[in-house]
Amino acid sequence: MATPNTDVDELAKFGYKQELDRSLGLFSSFAAGFSYISIMTGVFELFFFGFYSGGPAFIWTWPAVFVGQFLVALCFAELAGQFPLAGSVYQWAKQIARPFTAWFGGWILSVGAVVTLAAVAVAYQVVAPQIWSGFQIIGGPADIGLVSTPDGAKNALLLAAGLVVFTTVINMVGVKTMARINNFGVAAELVGVTLLIILLAAHIRRGPATRKAPK
């Protein structure tokens, strides 16, 4: 039996016909995954919560999470190599487990995507009005950057709805248009975060709580 050496032959083993238009390059594929996971969004929005709850020792949770997520990434890489099919968790579960497992995993992934994307969109209220007060459409200066006030919560929902509609339209226009916008955003984020890390490292100051009290 001849060894499959093309995508068409590889997919034929799983009963699929090659129909996916692979129009994204290497950086565009990386940018899509990077922006979906929104690593920097979570870091900047939840850093205060971790520091407030655990103090300076909270920083050690980062390497612990990194190790765990790296192991997950290795598992996903192995599954993607063995089953190069669109559908990710659903398809992988379908190949190595029972149909119910695939159905359950697919729905959990879908619900998780809806919840996480909505949460990130609502968090738009925390950042956007502080950059420009014009984003605070509902409420006044006292509501800027807050979702805990009634008007702040309403404005958060309004901004989130606008963001979801905008991204949906961009995706409907075409993959290449989405990729160009996403590439620019991810590149700007990487450059900005790198500069921020350099500036913070160059201006390190020990806080009062970390200094030893005089004897």
Residue pairs with C-beta under 8 A, 6 or more apart in sequence:
4 10
4 12
4 13
7 18
7 84
8 17
8 18
10 84
11 17
11 18
11 84
11 85
14 83
14 85
14 95
16 85
20 86
21 175
23 175
23 176
23 179
24 32
24 175
24 179
27 183
28 179
28 182
28 183
30 186
31 179
31 182
31 183
31 185
31 186
31 187
32 179
32 182
34 186
35 182
35 185
35 186
38 120
40 189
40 193
41 120
41 123
45 123
45 126
50 58
50 61
51 58
54 61
56 210
76 88
79 92
79 96
80 88
80 92
82 95
83 91
83 92
83 95
85 91
85 95
87 94
87 106
88 109
89 105
89 106
89 109
90 102
90 103
90 105
90 106
90 109
91 102
93 101
93 102
93 105
93 106
94 101
94 102
117 164
118 160
118 164
121 159
121 160
121 161
121 163
121 164
122 147
122 156
122 157
122 159
122 160
123 147
123 156
124 156
124 159
124 160
124 163
125 145
125 146
125 147
125 152
125 155
125 156
125 159
125 160
126 145
126 146
126 147
127 145
128 135
128 159
129 135
129 136
129 143
129 144
129 145
129 155
130 144
130 145
133 141
133 144
135 155
135 159
136 143
136 144
136 155
137 155
137 158
137 159
138 151
138 154
138 155
138 158
139 149
139 151
139 152
139 154
139 155
140 151
142 149
143 149
143 151
143 152
143 155
144 152
145 152
146 152
147 153
147 156
170 177
170 178
170 181
171 178
